[in-house]
Amino acid sequence: MEIKIPFIGKSLRMDIGTTGRWLGAEDDIGIGLGTDTHVTEEKALGIDAVFACVNLYARTLASMPLVVYAKGPNGKERAVDHPLYNLLHNEPNPNMTSHTFRKQMEAALKLWGNAYAWIEFNQDWTVKHLWPLQPSHVFPQRSLKTGELFYDVVFFNGETRRLRSYEILHVPGLGFDGIAGKSPVRQFAETMGLNLNIRKYGNKFFKNGAHPSGVLEHPGSLSEQAQQRLVHKFDQAYSGMGNSGKTLLLEEGMQYKPISVPPEEAQFLESRKYGVSEIARIYGVPPHMIGDLEHATFSNIESQDINFAKHSILPECVSWEQELMRKLLNDTERARFEIEFNMEGLVRGDLESRYRAYAIGRQWGFLSADDIRAKENMSGVDGGNTTYAPLNMISSSLSDKYWEAKIEQMLAKATGEGVKKNAE
């Protein structure tokens, strides 16, 4: 199977017989990669720091409730009767839960820079199902004549279809053409390739016994065949972690002289640490959240968690919400309904901090007992909707009447005391 890529004059073919990957017509590099590092999104996921960052975003976004709210005179309420509520909150299609769907979509967004889902409609044009699509099998394009945006899609069974923009749920990452986002893996291919090379070096380093190579010195002259046989027997007997520490047995006056590389020159561990910090910086993730606790302290971890929720997760939620509102609700519905992530659980503090905040809200009259119990996932109680206000405060609209009554009371008291004195 072959498909043409518009504008750049290249074509791709699918290697159905082996890997099922899309390959370039001229070479076998990964789709969309013009570098010689051969770093694909799948290979980048093999880097522990990349996997940790992508998994953190995916499971965080998937764990937050995605809710359809109905706007009313008393605020927003969950629109549990709306058809989209069950679709987004519970089951977008018969094959997966909402958690699985959003986790897969967010992972695609963080690797490919785009998350796509096919919107399947009923006969009355209401949304029936949402089906996630492999980003490497979706090609967004804009018509040069009309400017209309459409998507060429290759489905799981090999079928190719051209879908209109309203048939595709598209959450893009950072991009500059107004169509698609750019893949972080492709943008930082050299960084990803360096980390892959460091990992390969580490595997080879420890595979060879965690020691640098050495030199065997022989007092005489050996033929080429004898040299190969000697190297083979030496590696077989002493190379590898399983043979580490064995006593060397040398013959005919041979000597073994290791070539040592000081750790400060190799800087292998330092390179590994720097790679983790660099990838965390690319994805906007605090290093301690992917297991790098070198600079983490008890006092700064909580603030870093809040910053991650505010500056990393919140923009993701807004991007999702606006695309869901735009594609799944019509103009009339958008005036009555909203689709939002419930981030309250993400920014909740510890038990003591929450109870202290509840006490402040209760004392100042903007939280009722039922409001507090709902935040803690508890049912309401009798009289739980009652709110209280401090006695030493009064509404500004009543302040003038209050002070007028006070003045009249003071004048009446003073007048009464004066009349009493005159009578005496």
N, C-alpha and C positions, 0 to 999 in steps of 0.2 A: 504494500500500500504506500502511495506517495501523495504528498500534499504540497501545494505551492505556498510559499510565504510571500505575501504582497509587499510591494515597495522595494525589497532588497534583491529580488531576482534569484532567490535560492529556493531549493526544495528539500523536503525531508521524507525519509522513508521509514517505515516501521519494521524493525527486526523481529518479525513474528515468530520465527523458528527458534530463537534462542532467548534473548533477554526481554523482548517486547518493547525496547526503548526506541525513541525516535532518533535516527542517525542522519548526519549531514550527507548530502549527495556526493561531496568531494572527499570527506574523511569521516572518521567515526568519533568525533568529539561530541560531548553532550550538547543537547539542544540549546541554542542561544549563546553558547560560550565561544568567544572569539579569542581566547587566550590559550597559551600553551601549557597551562597548569592542569588541564583535564579535570577540573573540579566541578562536579555536578551537585545538584541539590541533594541527591541521595548519598553521595560520598561525603558531603559536608555534614550530613546528619550523623555520620560516624565519628565526628569530633565531639568529645564528651561535653565541652563547654557549649557548643552549638546545640546539641541535643537538650542540654539542661535549660538553655534559654528558651528554645522553641516549646519544650514541654511545659515550662513555667507559664508562658503566655497562654498556651492552649488549655491547660487544665484550670487556670484561673478564670479565663473568660467562660469556659464551659460550666464551671461550678456556680456562677452567679445566676440567679433566676432571671429569665427573660420573660417579661410580663406585658400584656396588653392592658392598658388602662383606659377607662371611660371618663371623660371630663364631665363634671357636674357642678351644680351651684355650691356644693359643700366641699369641693376639691375633687381629687381623682380617686376612683375605685377600680378594683380589678374587674375587667370585663370578661368574666369566666364564660359567659354565653356567646361571646364572639367566636366564629370559626377559627380565627388565627390563634386564639389563646392556647388551645390544645396543640395546634401545629407547632408553635414556637416554644411553648413551655414543656411539652411532653414528648411529642412524636412527630417530627417533620416528614417522615415517610415510614412505610411498614418495616423497613430493614434496620432502623437505628433509632436510638433515643435522641432527645434534644442535646444532651451532654455529648454524646458521640459525634453528632453532626457538627456542633460548634467547635469541638476540639479538633476535628479533622480540617475544618475550614480555616481555623486560626493557625494551625500548623502550616498549611499551604501558604497562607498569607506571609508568615515569617520566613519561609524558605524561598518561595517563588515570587513574593511580592504582590500576589494577587490570589483572591479566593473566589471561586466560581461555584454557582449552584443553578441547576436548571429548574425553572418554575413551571410545574405541571398544573394546568388549569382544568377545571371542570367545564361542562358544556355551557354553563351560565357565566363563565369567565371568573369564577371565584377560585382562589388558590386551593389546589388539591394536595400537592406534595412538593417538597423541596429535595432535590437530588444533588449531592455534591459532585463536582467534576474534577478530574485530574488537571491541574493548571497547565501542564505541558501539552495537553490535548485540546486546549482552547486558544483560538487566535482572534483577538479583537481587531476589528478594522473599521475604517470610516470611509463611506462612499465619497469618491472624488466629485461626483456629480451633485448629489443631494446633501452630503454632509451627514447622512444618517449613520448611526453606529450599529454594527451587527457583529455577530460572533460565529466563526466557523468552528464547529465542535466535532470531535471524534469520540463517539460513545464507546462504552466498554465492549460492545459486540462488533466493533469495527465500522459501524454505520457513521457516515458523515452527514451533518446537517448544518444549514445556515439558520441561525436563530436571531430574531429581532431583539433589540435591547431590553424590551419589557419582559422577555422570556428568560432573562439571565439575571440572577442576583450576583452582583459583582462588587466585592469589597476590595478596593485597591490600596496598595501601600504608597510610599513616596514615589511620585512620577512627575513628568513635566510636559506630557503631550495631551493631558486631559482624557486619556483613554485607559492606560494601564500603568501599574506601578512597576518599579524596578526591583529586581531580585537582590536582596542583600548578599547572597552568595556570589552572584556575578559581579556586583559592585566591588566586593572585597575578595576577589578570587585569589589574589596573591597572599592575603592574610590567611585564608582558609587553606591554600596549598602549603604554606609554611608550616601550619599546625599539623597537617597530614604528614609532611616530611619529618617533622620532629617525632611524631608518633612512630613512623616507620623506623627512624633511627633508634629510638628507644627499644623497639621490638628486636631489632638486630643486635643492639648492644647487649641486652640481657640474654638473647638466644645464644650468643657466643661466650657465655659464662660471666658476663658483667665485667670483663677485663679487656683492655686493649690488646691488639695483636702483638705478637712477639716474633723473635728471630731465632732460628735454629742455626748454630754455627758448627760446621764439621771441619776437622783439621785437614781432610783430604779433598779430593774432587769427586763429585757424584755425577753420574749420567742423568739425562733428562728423565728417563724412566724411573731411576732410583729416587730422584727428587719428588716425582709425583706420588710414588708409592709411600715415601716417608711422610709427606704432607697428609695423605689420605689416612694413614694409620694414626698420625698424631691427632688429627681432628676427630677421628672416630673414638679415640680413647680418652681425650681430655677436653674436647670442646663441648659447650652446652652447660646448662645449669645442673643437670644430673651428674656431670663429671667434675663439677667445680670442687676444688680442694684435694683432688687425687694427687698422689705422689708421682713425680715424673720419673720415668725409667728411660735413660738415654744410653746409647751404645757407641762404641768406636770413638770415644773422646768427644762426643757432641756436647754442646752447651746451649742452654736456652736462656735468652736475654729478652725479657719483656720490654715493650715500648710503652711506657706509661704516659698518660695524658692527665695533667693535674685537673681536678674538678673545676677550679676557678677559671681555667682556660676553656674547658668544654662548655661550662655553664648550661648544662642540659636542664637541670631543675629550674634554673632561673628563666630559661626560655619557655619552659612549660607554664610557669606562673604568669609570665608576661602574656602568653597566648590566651590564657583564661581571662585576664583583665581586659585585653584588647577586644575579645569577642563580646564580653559583657558590656563594654562601652558601645560597641556597634549596635547592640540590641536594647540599650538603655535599661540594663538590669543591674541592681546592686550586686557586687561580687559575692557577698555573703549568702545571697539567695540561690546561688548555684554551687555552694560548697567551699568558696574561698573565704576563709575566716581570718586571714592574716591581719587585716586592718580593721576587723570588726570589734566593737566593744559593746558592753551591755547598754551604755547610754546612747549610742548612735544607731543601733539596729532598728529600734522602733521608729525613729525619724526617717530612716532610709526606707522602711516599709511603707510609711505614709507617702513619701515622695514617689515611690514606685507606683502606688495606687493613683496618685494625683497626676503625675506627668507621663506615665507609660500606659496604665490600664484605662484611665478615663478617656484619653483620645481614641483608643481602640473602640471603646463602647460607643462613643459619639459617632464614629465612622460606621459602625454596624447599625446603630439606631436610625441614622439618616437614610441609609440605603434600604433598610427594611421598610421604613415609612414611605419612601419614594416608590418602591416597587410593589409592595403588598397592599397598600391602602390607596383608594382613589381620593379625589379632592374632597368629596363630601365626608368621607370617613376620617380624613386627616383633621378635619375641624372638630370631630367628636371623640377621636381616639388617639392614643399615643402608645408607642412601643418603646420600652425602656428596660435597661438592665438595673437590677436592684443591687447596688454596690454597698448597701448598709453593712452586710456581713463582712465585707472586705476591710472596712476601716474601723471595725469594732475594737475597742480596747479591752483590757483585762477586766475581770469581774468588778474589782474595786473602782476602777475608772468609770465603768458604765453606771454603777449604782450611784456614784457621786454626781454624774451628769443627770441621771433620772431625778435625784433629790432636788437639784437646782430647778429643773423644769417643773417639778411638782410644786415646789414652794412659790415659784413666780407665776404659776397659773397657766402655763401654755402646754402642759401635759396632764392628762387624766390617768387614773389607775389603769384603765383599759388600754390607753395608748402605750404605757410602759409594758404591760403584760403582753401586748401584741408584738412588741419588739423582742421580747424574750420567748416568743412562740408559746405563750400561755393563753388560755381562754379568758373571756371577760368575767366579771363578777357583778353582783347586784350593786347598783349605785356607782359603778366604775366609770361612768361618763361625767361625773361631777368634777368640776375644776374649782380651785381655790385661789384667792388673791390675798396678798398681804394687807393687813389692816392699816398700815402706815402709808399706803399708796392710794391714789384716786385717779380716775380718768381725767384727762385734760379738759374734756367737754363739760365736766361737772365742777371743775375747780372754781370757776367764778361764782356759781351758785353756793358752793360750799363756803367760800370766804364771806359772801354776802350774809349768809345765815349766821356765820360766826360773829360778824360785826353787829348784826341786829341783836344777837343773844347778849353780846357784851354791853351794848347800849341799854338794852332792857334791864339788865342786871344793875348797871350803874344808875339808871333812872330809878329803879325800885329801891336801891339803897339810899338815894337822895331823898325820896319821898318819906322813907322810914325815919331818917334823921330829922326831917322837918316836923314830923308828927310828934316825935319825942320832945 
